[in-house]
Amino acid sequence: MKVSLVIMAAGLGSRYGGSKQLDGIGPNKEILMEYSIYDALRAGFNKVVFIIKPEMEQMMRELVGDYLSRRTAADGSPVEVAYAFQDFSSVPDFYQIPAERTKPFGTVHALLCAGKVVHEPCCVINADDYYGIDAFHTIYQELISLPEDGKGTMVGYLLKNTASLHGTVSRGVCSVENGKLQTVKEALKIQLYEDGTLRDLAEDRELDPETVVSMNFWGFAPGIFPRLQAYFENFLRNEAGDNIKAECLLPVMVDGEMKAGRLEVSVLKSADRWFGMTYREDREQVAEELRKLHAAGLYPKTLRM
């Protein structure tokens, strides 16, 4: 059975001060997405799709894609590698893109751009996050039995383990009941303080550190793509306007589809700790965490085997 890992890698990481997706952070200069790929392949995934800007293709092939295409998946098949391009060519003709806009339209737009190459259950992740070994095993088992339409899944993480002392972060704050996602709401300015407290500065409220949040670790059947198309077109018609920073976000889309009764999402728990680099000051801590994982034998000396 084909199951794909879809990596959203078109962003430049503006708050980080450079392309954090391509920062060699591991002991042997591994980039963060290589850990996700390695963990996904040993969990059972056998296809990897990179969502990138068109001008990134040659670089991505040289950095990851070419050696990955020579790898063998856990089922013995060659790893399939595909590329999807997130740019304005995928925007419907009815929408006039503002002249000043330079960035694409967010994570719904990103996944929608992969629709031409993803025809199987898929896990969708950020390129610049570390999700953990167990998380990929957990979501793979859910994906291989996921119905074609009307169902989705996600791995949830605790808010206290996903914030940064070096600035605000945005997170999809979730409410969960009996293992099912009830609501997800984007909190765009969450600040962690030295004493461990967390505040949503945009709404001036304190947040429970044990709150489950979405880190864009979603699982969908291919039936999600017509829904993505309809949602994105509605966003362009009714919300985007001439706002050059308007983004169409997966957590917001999932919340809307659940409220409309068109989608049910299971929330999976992982024994692993998420970490990532939102700000350049986060780099040293992430590098140390990865060094410990290698030293403990959870990863080989090099991931490029």
Secondary structure as UniProt FT lines:
FT   STRAND          4..8
FT   HELIX           14..16
FT   HELIX           20..22
FT   TURN            27..28
FT   HELIX           32..43
FT   STRAND          47..52
FT   HELIX           54..56
FT   HELIX           57..60
FT   HELIX           61..65
FT   HELIX           66..68
FT   TURN            69..70
FT   TURN            74..75
FT   STRAND          80..85
FT   HELIX           88..90
FT   TURN            93..94
FT   TURN            99..100
FT   HELIX           107..113
FT   TURN            114..117
FT   STRAND          122..126
FT   TURN            127..128
FT   STRAND          129..130
FT   HELIX           133..143
FT   TURN            144..145
FT   STRAND          151..158
FT   HELIX           159..161
FT   TURN            165..166
FT   STRAND          169..177
FT   TURN            178..179
FT   STRAND          180..192
FT   TURN            194..195
FT   STRAND          198..200
FT   TURN            201..204
FT   STRAND          205..207
FT   TURN            209..210
FT   STRAND          212..220
FT   TURN            222..223
FT   HELIX           224..235
FT   HELIX           236..240
FT   TURN            241..242
FT   TURN            244..245
FT   HELIX           250..259
FT   TURN            260..261
FT   STRAND          264..269
FT   STRAND          275..276
FT   HELIX           280..282
FT   HELIX           283..295
FT   TURN            296..297
//
